[in-house]
Amino acid sequence: MDTVKTRSVLSKKQAPFHEQIRNLITKNLKMKIWDKFLTPEDLAVINRARFGRRMGFGIKPAIVVIDAQKYMVGEAGADEKWPSSCGDIGRQAVASIARLVDSAQSSNIPCFFTLFQLEPNGSDIGVYARKRDLLDSDHWCLAGSTGAQLVPQLNPGPNDIVFVKKKPSGFHGTPLLGYLMDRQIDTVIIVGGATSNCIRATVFDASSYNLRTIVVEEAVFDRIPISHAISLFDMDRQFADVVSLDETLKYLSNFGTGA
């Protein structure tokens, strides 16, 4: 067979280079929410740099629920009254968070709940005030407001801990790291919102503290779909495993009742 015919046969048998790369990366994996945003060049970089390996679950987990508050998820049919509501995606995620918390609590796996609250006079808002307005609303995150309350679907147990934070990360200026160290936690399962803000900041800090960091895709939420998708991609690429709700529930079930 001459060279021209050989090239013709191979071109028919082989997929284009970018399809080969995409197939290599997604082999045996479910397509992710961010895949549609990646170009062939992006996929080639990921493959060349060997990004996106799995760190896996450890042996001593904790659930960290970030800012699952009323102001974050609003009210079906009335989101316009809740200026920072993430809408339906937030409410759907809360249902997934509740399943994870229930599973963890049944196995005595600790759950930590953060609440983002600001003083009504803005005295503790800091540099954040240079990026947005302090909203005088009972439906926002002001201390003592309805919006600042934990959503009613989540019920911290007697061994769980609820604490207030003032910055995006659940670690910054809070006792969270000390609580995790005291319980010898090696795996943090991070859920809540918003994906591109407080989830992302908490994930980066958790990874920096050498914790196995897990983000449950169905249990995090954001106001802007592209911010949600790209933030998940960035975290999964280098700092966390973005996994499914089913996979996480299966992992938690290994601990049994009263673990």
C-alpha positions in Angstrom: 0.0 0.0 0.0 1.5 3.3 -1.0 1.9 6.2 1.4 -1.1 8.2 0.2 -3.4 5.2 0.6 -2.0 4.4 4.0 -2.6 8.0 5.3 -6.1 7.8 3.9 -6.9 4.6 5.7 -5.5 5.8 9.0 -7.4 9.1 8.7 -10.6 7.1 8.4 -9.8 4.9 11.4 -8.5 7.5 13.7 -10.5 10.2 15.4 -9.3 13.7 15.2 -6.6 14.6 17.8 -8.8 16.6 20.0 -11.4 13.8 20.1 -8.6 11.4 21.1 -7.6 13.6 23.9 -11.2 14.1 25.1 -11.8 10.4 25.0 -8.6 9.8 27.0 -9.6 12.2 29.7 -13.2 11.1 30.0 -12.6 7.4 29.6 -14.7 5.6 32.2 -15.9 8.9 33.6 -19.2 10.6 33.5 -19.2 13.8 31.5 -18.8 16.7 33.8 -20.7 20.0 33.9 -17.6 21.9 32.8 -16.7 19.7 29.8 -18.6 21.8 27.3 -16.5 24.9 28.2 -13.1 23.2 27.4 -11.4 23.6 24.1 -9.2 20.9 22.5 -6.2 23.0 23.5 -7.4 23.0 27.1 -7.8 19.3 27.1 -4.3 18.8 25.7 -2.9 21.0 28.5 -4.7 18.9 31.1 -3.5 15.7 29.7 0.1 16.9 29.3 0.3 18.3 32.9 -1.5 15.2 34.3 -4.0 17.3 36.2 -7.2 15.9 37.7 -5.9 12.8 39.5 -8.1 11.4 42.3 -7.0 11.9 45.9 -9.8 9.7 47.1 -11.7 9.5 50.4 -9.7 9.0 53.6 -10.6 7.1 56.8 -11.9 9.8 59.1 -14.4 12.2 57.4 -16.3 15.2 58.4 -19.0 17.2 56.6 -18.5 20.9 56.3 -21.7 22.8 55.3 -20.9 26.2 54.1 -23.5 29.0 54.4 -26.6 26.9 53.8 -28.7 29.9 55.0 -32.1 31.3 54.0 -30.6 34.3 52.3 -28.6 32.0 50.0 -31.5 29.9 48.7 -34.4 32.3 48.9 -38.0 31.2 48.4 -39.6 29.5 45.5 -41.7 32.0 43.6 -40.4 34.9 45.5 -36.6 35.0 44.8 -36.9 38.7 43.9 -37.4 39.4 47.6 -34.1 37.7 48.5 -31.3 39.8 46.9 -28.6 37.1 47.1 -30.7 34.0 46.4 -29.2 31.3 44.2 -32.7 30.2 43.3 -33.8 26.7 42.4 -30.3 25.3 42.2 -29.7 26.3 45.8 -33.0 24.7 47.0 -32.2 21.5 45.1 -28.7 21.4 46.6 -30.2 21.8 50.1 -32.1 18.6 49.6 -28.8 16.8 48.7 -27.0 18.4 51.7 -29.8 17.1 54.0 -29.3 13.6 52.8 -25.5 13.8 53.4 -26.0 15.3 56.9 -28.6 12.7 57.8 -26.2 9.9 56.7 -23.3 11.4 58.6 -25.2 12.0 61.8 -26.5 8.4 61.8 -22.8 7.2 61.8 -21.6 9.8 64.3 -19.6 11.5 61.6 -19.1 15.2 62.7 -20.9 17.9 60.8 -19.8 21.6 60.9 -22.1 24.4 59.8 -20.8 27.8 59.0 -23.1 30.9 59.0 -22.0 34.0 57.2 -23.2 37.0 59.1 -22.5 40.7 59.1 -23.4 43.3 61.6 -26.3 45.6 60.5 -24.1 48.7 60.7 -21.4 47.1 58.5 -18.7 47.4 61.2 -17.3 44.0 60.3 -17.7 44.0 56.5 -14.1 45.1 55.8 -12.9 45.3 52.2 -16.0 43.5 51.0 -17.8 46.9 51.2 -15.6 48.1 48.4 -17.1 45.5 46.1 -20.8 45.7 46.9 -23.4 47.5 49.0 -24.4 46.7 52.5 -28.0 45.7 52.1 -30.5 46.7 54.7 -32.8 43.8 54.3 -34.2 41.1 56.6 -33.7 38.7 53.7 -29.9 39.2 53.6 -27.1 38.0 55.8 -27.3 40.6 58.6 -26.9 39.2 62.1 -30.3 38.6 63.7 -32.1 38.6 60.4 -34.3 35.9 58.9 -31.9 35.6 56.0 -29.0 34.8 58.3 -30.7 31.7 59.7 -29.7 28.2 58.8 -32.3 26.6 56.4 -34.9 24.6 58.2 -34.1 21.4 56.3 -30.8 21.1 58.2 -30.8 20.1 61.9 -27.4 20.1 63.6 -27.2 17.3 66.1 -25.9 17.5 69.7 -22.3 16.6 68.5 -22.3 19.0 65.6 -20.9 22.5 65.6 -22.4 25.7 64.2 -20.2 28.8 64.0 -20.2 32.2 62.4 -17.6 33.3 59.8 -16.9 36.7 58.4 -14.9 35.9 55.3 -15.3 33.5 52.4 -13.3 30.6 53.7 -14.7 28.5 56.5 -11.2 28.4 57.9 -10.3 32.1 58.0 -10.6 33.5 61.5 -12.7 30.5 62.7 -11.9 27.5 65.0 -12.6 25.0 62.2 -9.1 23.7 61.7 -8.7 23.1 65.4 -12.0 21.2 65.5 -10.8 19.0 62.7 -7.4 18.3 64.2 -8.9 17.4 67.6 -11.1 14.8 65.9 -8.2 13.6 63.7 -10.1 14.3 60.5 -8.3 13.5 57.3 -11.2 14.0 54.8 -13.5 17.1 54.5 -16.7 16.7 52.5 -17.5 20.3 51.5 -21.1 21.3 50.5 -23.2 24.5 50.4 -22.6 27.8 48.6 -21.7 29.7 46.7 -19.5 27.5 44.6 -17.4 30.3 43.1 -17.0 32.2 46.4 -17.1 30.5 49.8 -16.9 26.9 48.6 -13.9 27.6 46.5 -12.1 29.6 49.2 -12.8 26.8 51.8 -11.6 24.1 49.4 -8.3 25.9 48.7 -7.7 26.3 52.4 -8.6 22.7 53.2 -6.2 21.5 50.5 -3.5 23.8 51.8 -3.9 22.1 55.2 -3.3 18.8 53.4 -6.8 17.5 54.0 -8.4 15.2 51.5 -10.9 17.6 50.0 -14.2 16.3 48.5 -16.8 18.5 46.8 -20.2 16.9 46.2 -21.5 18.2 42.9 -25.2 18.0 43.6 -24.7 19.6 47.0 -23.1 22.9 46.0 -24.7 25.8 44.3 -24.1 29.2 42.8 -26.1 32.2 41.3 -24.3 32.1 38.0 -24.1 28.8 36.0 -20.8 29.5 34.3 -19.2 30.5 37.6 -20.5 27.3 39.1 -19.1 25.1 36.3 -15.7 26.7 36.0 -15.2 26.8 39.7 -15.9 23.1 39.9 -13.5 22.5 37.1 -10.7 24.5 38.8 -11.2 22.7 42.1 -11.3 19.2 40.5 -8.3 19.9 38.4 -5.9 20.5 41.3 -7.3 20.9 44.8 -10.3 18.6 45.3 -12.2 15.6 44.0 -15.6 16.7 42.6 -17.8 13.6 43.1 -21.4 12.6 42.9 -23.9 12.5 45.7 -24.4 8.7 45.2 -20.6 8.1 45.5 -20.4 10.1 48.7 -23.5 8.4 50.3 -22.0 5.0 49.4 -18.7 6.0 51.1 -20.6 7.3 54.2 -22.6 4.0 54.4 -19.4 2.1 55.1 -19.2 3.6 58.6 -22.5 2.1 59.7 -24.6 3.3 62.6 -22.6 4.7 65.5 -19.2 4.6 63.8 
